[in-house]
């Protein structure tokens, strides 16, 4: 029993911490402060109000861009901010709203300075210094505001600050982070498959299984595909080629390479459909290249190829305009056909069936669009 009680005492601070939730409110030009936003209990013996805030930023590197993707924010801690019972009026709200607006102005100025840093190796250290100086300047101005307005009691000074801060909000536009997807994209395919011989070739080769690797370059909806397939099979019926006897049961290494052009004809939220045409090279080699009996054995066939690709998206394929990256993961299925004709005893066709994991992404360029803020001050007096 004593051990259980001791364990409960040790865990109780952690349990209380887990139950405590940070309640925050982000600054908004349209959603102004309300008395209900101050959630902390009133401090005994204290009048007026207390407003707790924080500024910060988030940086995500943008590939092939001279500008990093930066977002800055300012927020109010509602579970720490409070208003006394005697101060629950419009003047208190106006006073704290000016404070919140001042925090937003300095947040915008900080973001502009972070953007000006560009991409460099000392970005992290320089950004921390900018954040430190911004907080210092903000604290100095907040203290000056509190002193000049007497904590909100001097109505004339408060109204003057209201007008000045509203003008500064307009003169310091919000730099909205914008992402624009490039027309250029890249893809990578890893999987497995089987090559199924057709026609007379089906009597010569057993269907060989193997693995596939593919690379892609995309321009808009058009794809340039490079695929290499490495198979492992056996000769079903022996044949002779250039005085070389390919024996029945001989272990072989078929290799298939493809260069093709495809076009995305269907790009739905969960799938893509891509027909393609191109050129295929098919090579047949002994699996054991060190065997003296098969030294110099090689057979090659070049031919056109065509097929269809169907991609299944892992999750929602909708474009996300607020992210620095634009990539997706698919399950790729692919079927293709090409004729094979190396000689009279080695001709027919080859159907390739493939399935695997496919990743595709486009570069996103980062830009910043200035957006001015117009604050309408209340007509009624404080």
C-alpha positions as CSV (number, residue, x, y, z in Angstrom):
1,X,0.0,0.0,0.0
2,X,2.9,2.4,0.9
3,X,4.6,1.7,-2.4
4,X,1.4,2.5,-4.3
5,X,1.0,5.8,-2.4
6,X,4.6,6.7,-3.1
7,X,4.2,5.9,-6.8
8,X,1.0,8.1,-7.0
9,X,2.9,11.0,-5.4
10,X,5.7,10.7,-7.9
11,X,3.3,10.5,-10.9
12,X,0.9,13.2,-9.9
13,X,2.9,16.2,-11.3
14,X,3.1,14.4,-14.6
15,X,-0.6,13.7,-14.6
16,X,-1.4,17.3,-13.9
17,X,1.0,18.5,-16.6
18,X,-0.6,16.1,-19.1
19,X,-4.1,17.5,-18.3
20,X,-2.9,21.2,-18.8
21,X,-3.6,22.4,-22.3
22,X,-2.2,25.6,-23.7
23,X,-5.0,27.8,-24.9
24,X,-3.9,30.3,-27.5
25,X,-5.5,32.8,-29.9
26,X,-3.7,34.0,-33.1
27,X,-3.9,37.6,-34.1
28,X,-6.6,38.4,-36.6
29,X,-7.6,41.6,-38.4
30,X,-11.3,40.6,-38.4
31,X,-11.6,38.8,-35.1
32,X,-10.9,41.3,-32.4
33,X,-10.5,40.6,-28.7
34,X,-13.4,39.8,-26.4
35,X,-13.7,39.7,-22.7
36,X,-14.3,35.9,-23.0
37,X,-10.8,35.5,-24.4
38,X,-9.3,36.2,-20.9
39,X,-9.5,32.8,-19.3
40,X,-7.2,33.1,-16.3
41,X,-8.7,33.7,-12.9
42,X,-8.4,37.3,-11.5
43,X,-5.4,37.8,-9.3
44,X,-6.4,38.6,-5.7
45,X,-6.0,42.2,-4.8
46,X,-5.2,43.3,-8.4
47,X,-7.2,45.5,-10.7
48,X,-6.9,46.2,-14.4
49,X,-5.8,43.3,-16.7
50,X,-2.8,41.3,-17.8
51,X,-2.1,40.3,-21.4
52,X,0.4,37.5,-22.2
53,X,1.7,37.1,-25.7
54,X,4.4,35.4,-27.8
55,X,5.9,35.8,-31.2
56,X,7.7,33.2,-33.3
57,X,8.5,31.9,-36.7
58,X,8.7,28.7,-38.7
59,X,11.2,28.0,-41.5
60,X,11.1,25.3,-44.1
61,X,13.8,25.1,-46.7
62,X,12.6,25.4,-50.3
63,X,14.6,23.4,-52.9
64,X,16.1,25.3,-55.8
65,X,14.8,28.6,-54.4
66,X,16.8,31.7,-53.2
67,X,14.1,32.3,-50.5
68,X,13.3,30.0,-47.6
69,X,9.6,29.4,-46.8
70,X,9.0,31.5,-43.7
71,X,5.9,31.9,-41.6
72,X,5.7,34.2,-38.6
73,X,3.0,34.3,-36.0
74,X,1.9,36.1,-32.8
75,X,-0.5,34.7,-30.3
76,X,-2.2,35.4,-27.0
77,X,-2.1,33.0,-24.1
78,X,-5.7,33.0,-23.1
79,X,-5.2,30.7,-20.1
80,X,-2.7,33.1,-18.6
81,X,-4.4,36.4,-19.5
82,X,-6.9,37.9,-17.2
83,X,-9.3,40.9,-16.6
84,X,-10.4,42.0,-13.1
85,X,-14.1,42.3,-12.3
86,X,-13.9,46.1,-12.1
87,X,-12.1,46.4,-15.5
88,X,-14.6,44.4,-17.6
89,X,-15.3,47.2,-20.1
90,X,-14.7,48.4,-23.7
91,X,-11.7,50.6,-22.6
92,X,-9.9,47.5,-21.2
93,X,-10.6,45.6,-24.4
94,X,-9.3,48.5,-26.5
95,X,-6.1,48.8,-24.4
96,X,-5.3,45.1,-24.8
97,X,-6.2,45.1,-28.5
98,X,-3.6,47.9,-29.1
99,X,-1.1,45.7,-27.3
100,X,-2.0,42.7,-29.5
101,X,-1.8,44.9,-32.6
102,X,1.7,46.1,-31.6
103,X,2.8,42.5,-31.3
104,X,1.5,41.8,-34.8
105,X,3.4,44.8,-36.2
106,X,6.7,43.6,-34.7
107,X,6.0,40.1,-36.0
108,X,5.5,41.4,-39.5
109,X,8.8,43.4,-39.3
110,X,10.6,40.3,-38.0
111,X,9.3,38.2,-40.9
112,X,10.5,40.8,-43.4
113,X,14.0,40.7,-41.9
114,X,14.0,36.9,-41.9
115,X,13.1,36.9,-45.6
116,X,15.9,39.3,-46.4
117,X,18.4,36.9,-45.0
118,X,17.8,34.6,-48.0
119,X,19.3,31.1,-48.0
120,X,22.7,31.0,-46.3
121,X,24.7,28.7,-44.0
122,X,24.4,31.2,-41.0
123,X,20.6,31.6,-41.4
124,X,19.8,29.9,-38.1
125,X,22.1,32.0,-36.0
126,X,21.1,35.2,-37.7
127,X,17.4,34.4,-37.4
128,X,17.8,33.8,-33.6
129,X,19.5,37.2,-33.3
130,X,16.7,38.9,-35.3
131,X,14.1,37.2,-33.0
132,X,16.0,38.3,-29.9
133,X,16.2,41.9,-31.1
134,X,12.6,42.0,-32.2
135,X,11.4,40.8,-28.7
136,X,13.6,43.5,-27.1
137,X,12.2,46.3,-29.3
138,X,8.7,45.0,-28.7
139,X,9.1,44.9,-25.0
140,X,10.5,48.5,-25.0
141,X,7.5,49.7,-27.0
142,X,5.0,47.9,-24.9
143,X,6.5,49.4,-21.8
144,X,6.3,52.9,-23.4
145,X,2.7,52.3,-24.4
146,X,1.7,51.2,-20.9
147,X,3.5,54.2,-19.3
148,X,2.0,56.8,-21.7
149,X,-1.5,55.5,-21.4
150,X,-1.3,54.8,-17.6
151,X,-2.2,51.2,-18.1
152,X,-5.2,52.3,-20.2
153,X,-6.5,54.9,-17.7
154,X,-5.5,57.9,-19.9
155,X,-8.3,57.8,-22.5
156,X,-6.9,60.5,-24.7
157,X,-3.4,58.9,-24.9
158,X,-5.1,55.5,-25.6
159,X,-7.1,56.8,-28.5
160,X,-3.9,58.4,-29.9
161,X,-2.1,55.1,-29.7
162,X,-5.1,53.4,-31.3
163,X,-4.9,55.7,-34.4
164,X,-1.1,55.4,-34.7
165,X,-1.1,51.6,-34.4
166,X,-4.0,51.2,-37.0
167,X,-1.9,53.4,-39.4
168,X,1.2,51.3,-38.7
169,X,-0.7,48.1,-39.4
170,X,-1.6,49.5,-42.8
171,X,1.9,50.8,-43.5
172,X,3.5,47.4,-42.5
173,X,1.8,45.0,-44.9
174,X,1.5,41.3,-44.0
175,X,3.8,39.3,-46.2
176,X,1.7,36.3,-47.1
177,X,3.8,33.2,-48.0
178,X,2.9,31.9,-51.5
179,X,3.9,28.6,-53.1
180,X,3.9,28.1,-56.9
181,X,4.5,24.6,-58.2
182,X,7.0,24.4,-61.0
183,X,6.2,22.8,-64.4
184,X,9.1,20.4,-63.8
185,X,8.6,17.2,-61.8
186,X,10.6,14.2,-60.8
187,X,9.6,10.6,-60.2
188,X,11.2,7.4,-58.9
189,X,9.8,3.8,-59.2
190,X,10.9,0.7,-57.4
191,X,9.1,-2.6,-57.8
192,X,9.0,-6.1,-59.2
193,X,7.3,-7.8,-62.1
194,X,7.3,-10.6,-64.6
195,X,7.9,-10.7,-68.4
196,X,5.4,-12.9,-70.1
197,X,6.6,-14.2,-73.6
198,X,3.9,-14.5,-76.3
199,X,3.7,-16.2,-79.6
200,X,6.6,-18.6,-80.6
201,X,8.8,-17.0,-77.9
202,X,6.5,-18.6,-75.3
203,X,7.9,-22.0,-76.4
204,X,11.5,-20.7,-76.0
205,X,11.5,-18.8,-72.7
206,X,9.9,-19.5,-69.3
207,X,8.3,-16.2,-67.9
208,X,11.1,-14.6,-65.9
209,X,10.4,-12.7,-62.7
210,X,12.6,-9.8,-61.7
211,X,12.8,-6.3,-60.2
212,X,12.4,-2.9,-61.8
213,X,13.8,0.6,-61.2
214,X,12.5,3.7,-63.0
215,X,13.3,7.4,-63.2
216,X,11.0,10.1,-64.6
217,X,11.2,13.7,-65.7
218,X,7.9,15.6,-66.0
219,X,7.0,18.8,-67.9
220,X,3.5,19.8,-67.0
221,X,1.5,16.6,-67.7
222,X,4.0,14.9,-70.1
223,X,6.5,12.4,-68.7
224,X,9.8,11.1,-70.0
225,X,10.3,7.6,-68.5
226,X,13.5,5.6,-68.1
227,X,13.0,2.0,-66.9
228,X,15.4,-0.9,-66.4
229,X,14.2,-4.4,-65.6
230,X,16.5,-7.2,-64.4
231,X,15.0,-10.7,-64.7
232,X,16.1,-14.2,-63.8
233,X,14.8,-17.1,-65.9
234,X,15.5,-20.3,-67.8
235,X,15.5,-21.5,-71.4
236,X,12.4,-23.6,-72.0
237,X,13.5,-25.0,-75.4
238,X,17.0,-24.8,-76.6
239,X,18.0,-22.9,-79.8
240,X,21.1,-21.9,-81.7
241,X,22.2,-18.3,-82.4
242,X,25.4,-17.3,-84.2
243,X,26.9,-20.7,-83.6
244,X,26.0,-20.4,-79.9
245,X,23.9,-23.2,-78.4
246,X,21.4,-21.9,-75.8
247,X,20.6,-25.2,-74.0
248,X,17.3,-26.2,-72.5
249,X,17.2,-25.4,-68.8
250,X,20.1,-22.9,-69.1
251,X,20.0,-20.2,-66.5
252,X,19.6,-16.8,-68.1
253,X,19.5,-13.1,-67.2
254,X,17.1,-11.2,-69.4
255,X,17.5,-7.4,-69.2
256,X,15.0,-4.9,-70.5
257,X,15.5,-1.2,-70.9
258,X,12.8,1.3,-71.9
259,X,12.8,5.0,-72.9
260,X,9.3,6.3,-73.4
261,X,7.0,9.3,-73.4
262,X,3.8,9.3,-71.4
263,X,1.0,11.7,-70.8
264,X,-1.3,12.0,-67.7
265,X,-4.7,11.8,-69.2
266,X,-6.5,11.3,-65.9
267,X,-5.4,13.0,-62.6
268,X,-8.0,12.2,-60.0
269,X,-7.6,12.7,-56.2
270,X,-6.8,9.1,-55.7
271,X,-5.4,7.9,-59.0
272,X,-3.6,8.7,-62.2
273,X,-3.8,7.1,-65.7
274,X,-0.8,7.4,-68.0
275,X,-0.6,5.8,-71.5
276,X,2.9,5.7,-73.0
277,X,4.9,4.8,-76.1
278,X,8.6,4.5,-76.6
279,X,11.6,2.3,-77.5
280,X,12.7,-0.9,-75.8
281,X,15.9,-2.9,-75.9
282,X,15.9,-6.5,-74.8
283,X,19.1,-8.4,-74.0
284,X,19.6,-12.1,-73.1
285,X,22.7,-13.1,-71.2
286,X,23.9,-16.2,-69.3
287,X,23.3,-15.9,-65.6
288,X,26.8,-17.3,-64.9
289,X,29.1,-15.2,-67.0
290,X,32.2,-17.0,-65.7
291,X,31.1,-20.4,-67.1
292,X,33.5,-21.1,-70.0
293,X,30.7,-22.9,-72.0
294,X,28.7,-19.7,-72.3
295,X,31.5,-17.2,-72.7
296,X,30.6,-14.5,-75.2
297,X,26.9,-15.5,-75.3
298,X,24.6,-12.5,-76.0
299,X,21.4,-11.8,-77.8
300,X,19.8,-8.4,-78.3
301,X,16.5,-7.3,-79.8
302,X,15.4,-3.6,-80.2
303,X,11.7,-2.7,-80.8
304,X,9.0,-0.1,-80.1
305,X,6.9,-0.5,-77.0
306,X,3.6,0.8,-75.7
307,X,1.7,0.4,-72.5
308,X,-0.5,1.8,-69.7
309,X,0.3,3.0,-66.2
310,X,-2.2,3.2,-63.4
311,X,-1.2,4.9,-60.1
312,X,-3.1,4.4,-56.9
313,X,-2.5,7.3,-54.4
314,X,-1.9,6.4,-50.8
315,X,-4.0,9.3,-49.5
316,X,-5.7,12.5,-50.8
317,X,-4.0,13.7,-53.9
318,X,-5.4,17.3,-53.6
319,X,-2.9,20.1,-54.1
320,X,-1.8,21.8,-50.8
321,X,-1.1,25.5,-51.5
322,X,0.3,26.1,-48.0
323,X,3.2,23.7,-48.2
324,X,6.7,24.1,-49.4
325,X,6.8,20.6,-50.9
326,X,4.5,19.1,-53.5
327,X,5.0,15.4,-53.6
328,X,2.9,12.2,-53.5
329,X,3.4,8.5,-53.0
330,X,1.6,5.9,-55.2
331,X,1.3,2.2,-55.7
332,X,2.2,1.9,-59.4
333,X,0.9,-0.8,-61.7
334,X,2.2,-1.0,-65.2
335,X,1.5,-3.2,-68.3
336,X,3.5,-2.9,-71.5
337,X,4.0,-4.8,-74.7
338,X,6.7,-4.9,-77.3
339,X,7.5,-7.3,-80.2
340,X,10.7,-9.4,-80.1
341,X,12.5,-10.6,-83.2
342,X,16.1,-11.6,-83.1
343,X,15.9,-14.6,-85.5
344,X,13.5,-17.1,-86.8
345,X,13.6,-19.3,-83.7
346,X,13.5,-16.3,-81.3
347,X,10.6,-14.1,-82.1
348,X,7.2,-13.2,-80.7
349,X,6.3,-10.6,-78.1
350,X,6.9,-9.7,-74.5
351,X,4.2,-8.5,-72.1
352,X,5.7,-6.8,-69.0
353,X,3.6,-6.7,-65.8
354,X,5.0,-4.5,-63.0
355,X,3.9,-3.3,-59.5
356,X,5.8,-1.2,-56.9
357,X,6.2,2.0,-55.0
358,X,6.3,5.2,-56.9
359,X,7.1,8.7,-55.6
360,X,6.5,11.9,-57.6
361,X,7.1,15.5,-56.7
362,X,7.3,19.0,-58.2
363,X,9.6,21.8,-57.1
364,X,7.7,24.7,-55.5
365,X,9.0,28.2,-55.6
366,X,8.4,30.5,-52.7
367,X,7.2,34.2,-53.0
368,X,5.7,36.7,-50.7
369,X,2.6,38.8,-51.5
370,X,2.1,42.0,-49.4
371,X,-1.4,42.4,-48.0
372,X,-2.4,45.6,-46.3
373,X,-4.6,45.6,-43.2
374,X,-7.3,48.1,-42.7
375,X,-8.6,48.4,-39.1
376,X,-11.9,50.1,-38.5
377,X,-11.8,51.9,-35.1
378,X,-15.0,51.9,-33.0
379,X,-17.1,55.1,-33.3
380,X,-18.3,55.0,-29.7
381,X,-16.1,56.6,-27.0
382,X,-14.1,54.7,-24.5
